[in-house]
Amino acid sequence: MGVSGQKFDLSQMKDYFESQIPSIRLISDLTLSESDFKSLGAKLKSAFSFKNSKDGMEEIILCYLVYWVYVLLYWDEENGIHDELTDYCAELPQYKIRYHFQMLVDTFADYGIDDFGYTADSVEELCSMVIARHAGIPNDEKYQVFELIDDYRNQNVSVDAMVADIYAHLPYKSRYIFSLLDSRSRQDVIWEIRTIMTEVSLKTHTRDELLEKYPHTSVSLIDYCFYWREGRELLEQAK
């Protein structure tokens, strides 16, 4: 059961997220509505306003991690990534910002959340990469991204050329999310989505087989592949 429509404090939201972590792959597989996300951000800002940079952070750090994944999914191009909490954090001293990044990275290990084996030169870069991967492709941009990738499924071009062109034409939120990944990770993600789309189109694997074959891919993305295929089949039948 999701949190939508219910009144939760941070402690209850943390309990909810903890109960869901064992059954999800990517944090974006959680059911967090935009209104709940905004409520979460307001509650976190209020909590940080009364807390020392270290005291009490451990109690709400999972909520903080969930927030930073969903901020990538719910911002809009007109206003940018700005709300009460992002503005508040942007004004923190650099040492506090680095401390927050380190706590977020530690949280992946503490809860056994997939870090995809990523490494980086700094904790800020590593944290951004892992959070971006957990965000994935926003639901309102999945169709456009799938159509971009589908255009290349039958073209004889190099992987580098394919990824570069797809990346250049991604819708704004997806483009920003992919910009947080290094070039190799960006290529791996796009190629994996392309491969899953092909396997779903050819009906070579069941949903359960694909979930087992691609353990680092979100459940929602694999499910969308089937939804996308059904839509394409309906279009073909309508011709």
C-alpha positions in Angstrom: 0.0 0.0 0.0 1.3 3.4 -0.9 1.5 6.5 1.2 -0.7 8.6 -1.1 -3.7 10.3 0.5 -2.5 9.6 4.0 -0.9 11.9 6.6 2.5 10.7 7.6 5.3 12.1 9.7 8.9 11.4 8.9 9.1 8.5 11.3 6.1 6.8 9.7 7.4 7.5 6.2 10.8 6.0 7.2 9.0 2.9 8.5 7.0 2.7 5.2 10.1 3.0 3.1 12.0 0.4 5.2 9.1 -2.0 4.7 9.3 -1.6 1.0 13.1 -1.7 0.4 13.3 -5.5 0.5 10.7 -5.9 -2.3 11.9 -3.2 -4.7 14.9 -2.9 -7.0 15.2 0.8 -7.7 14.0 3.5 -5.4 11.8 4.8 -8.2 9.8 1.6 -7.9 8.3 3.0 -4.7 4.8 4.4 -5.0 5.3 8.0 -4.1 2.9 10.5 -5.6 4.0 14.0 -6.5 2.0 15.4 -3.6 3.6 13.0 -1.1 7.0 13.9 -2.5 6.3 17.6 -1.9 5.1 16.8 1.6 8.2 14.8 2.2 10.4 17.7 1.2 8.6 20.2 3.4 8.9 17.8 6.4 12.6 17.3 5.8 13.3 21.0 5.5 11.4 21.6 8.8 13.4 18.8 10.5 16.7 20.1 9.2 15.9 23.6 10.4 15.8 22.3 14.0 18.5 19.7 13.8 22.3 19.9 14.0 24.0 18.8 10.8 24.7 15.4 12.5 22.3 15.0 15.3 19.2 13.1 14.3 20.2 12.7 10.6 20.4 8.9 11.0 16.7 8.8 11.9 15.6 10.4 8.7 18.4 9.6 6.2 16.3 7.0 4.3 13.6 9.6 3.8 16.3 12.0 2.6 17.6 9.5 0.0 14.1 8.9 -1.3 13.5 12.6 -1.6 16.7 13.1 -3.8 15.6 10.3 -6.2 12.2 11.7 -6.6 13.3 15.3 -7.1 14.8 14.1 -10.4 11.4 12.7 -11.4 9.0 15.5 -10.5 10.7 18.8 -11.4 9.5 20.7 -14.4 11.5 22.6 -17.0 9.9 26.0 -16.3 10.8 26.1 -12.6 13.8 23.8 -12.6 14.9 21.6 -9.7 13.8 24.1 -7.0 11.6 23.6 -3.9 12.0 24.4 -0.2 14.5 21.6 0.5 16.7 22.0 -2.6 16.9 25.7 -1.9 17.7 25.1 1.7 20.4 22.6 0.9 22.0 24.8 -1.7 22.6 27.4 1.0 24.4 25.0 3.4 28.2 25.3 4.0 30.2 23.0 1.7 31.3 20.8 4.6 27.6 20.1 5.5 26.8 19.3 1.9 29.7 16.8 1.7 28.5 15.3 5.0 25.0 14.8 3.5 26.5 13.2 0.4 28.5 10.8 2.5 25.5 9.8 4.6 23.5 9.2 1.5 26.2 6.9 0.0 26.4 5.1 3.4 22.7 4.6 3.3 22.9 2.4 0.2 25.2 0.0 2.0 23.2 0.2 5.3 20.0 -0.9 3.6 21.4 -3.2 1.0 20.2 -0.9 -1.8 21.9 -1.5 -5.2 24.8 0.9 -5.8 25.4 -0.8 -9.2 29.1 -1.2 -8.4 29.7 2.4 -9.3 32.9 4.2 -8.4 33.9 7.9 -8.7 36.6 10.4 -7.9 34.4 12.1 -5.2 31.6 11.2 -2.9 29.5 13.9 -4.5 29.9 12.4 -8.0 29.3 8.8 -6.7 26.2 9.9 -4.9 24.8 11.7 -7.9 25.4 8.7 -10.2 23.7 6.2 -8.0 20.8 8.5 -7.3 20.4 9.2 -11.0 20.4 5.4 -11.8 17.7 4.9 -9.1 15.6 7.6 -10.6 15.8 6.1 -14.1 13.4 7.5 -16.7 10.4 9.6 -15.4 7.1 8.0 -16.2 5.9 11.0 -18.2 8.9 10.7 -20.5 9.1 6.9 -20.9 7.2 6.8 -24.2 9.3 9.4 -25.8 12.5 7.7 -24.7 11.3 4.3 -25.9 10.5 5.8 -29.3 14.0 7.3 -29.6 15.6 4.0 -28.7 13.2 2.1 -31.0 14.3 4.2 -34.0 17.8 2.6 -33.6 16.8 -1.0 -33.1 17.0 -1.8 -36.8 19.8 0.7 -37.8 23.3 -0.5 -38.5 25.2 2.2 -36.6 27.8 2.0 -33.9 26.8 1.9 -30.2 28.7 5.2 -29.6 26.8 7.0 -32.4 23.4 5.6 -31.3 24.0 6.6 -27.6 25.2 10.1 -28.6 22.2 10.8 -30.8 19.7 9.4 -28.3 21.2 11.4 -25.5 21.1 14.6 -27.5 17.4 14.2 -28.1 16.2 13.0 -24.7 13.4 15.0 -23.1 14.6 17.4 -20.4 14.3 15.4 -17.2 15.8 12.2 -18.7 18.6 14.2 -20.3 19.5 15.7 -16.9 19.3 12.4 -15.2 21.6 10.8 -17.8 24.0 13.7 -17.6 24.7 12.7 -14.0 26.0 9.3 -15.2 29.4 8.8 -16.7 29.6 8.0 -20.4 30.1 4.2 -19.9 27.1 4.0 -17.5 25.0 6.0 -19.9 25.8 3.7 -22.7 25.1 0.6 -20.6 21.7 1.8 -19.6 20.6 2.8 -23.1 21.9 -0.5 -24.6 20.2 -2.5 -21.9 16.8 -0.8 -22.5 17.3 -1.4 -26.2 18.0 -5.1 -25.6 15.0 -5.5 -23.3 12.7 -3.8 -25.9 13.9 -6.2 -28.6 13.4 -9.3 -26.4 9.9 -8.1 -25.4 9.1 -7.3 -29.0 10.2 -10.8 -30.1 8.4 -12.4 -27.2 11.5 -14.5 -26.4 11.1 -14.1 -22.6 8.3 -13.9 -20.0 8.1 -11.0 -17.6 9.5 -13.2 -14.8 12.4 -14.3 -17.0 13.3 -10.7 -17.8 13.1 -9.7 -14.2 15.6 -12.5 -13.4 17.8 -11.7 -16.4 18.1 -8.0 -15.6 18.3 -7.7 -11.8 19.5 -4.1 -11.9 16.6 -2.8 -14.0 13.5 -1.4 -12.4 10.4 -3.5 -12.3 8.4 -0.5 -13.6 10.7 -0.1 -16.7 10.3 -3.8 -17.6 6.6 -3.6 -17.2 6.5 -0.5 -19.4 8.3 -2.5 -22.1 5.3 -4.8 -22.2 2.9 -1.9 -22.2 4.8 -0.2 -25.0 4.8 -3.4 -27.1 1.0 -3.8 -26.7 0.5 -0.3 -27.8 2.6 -0.8 -30.9 0.7 -4.0 -31.7 -2.6 -2.2 -31.4 -1.3 0.5 -33.8 -0.3 -2.2 -36.3 -3.7 -3.9 -36.1 -5.4 -0.5 -36.7 -3.6 0.0 -40.0 
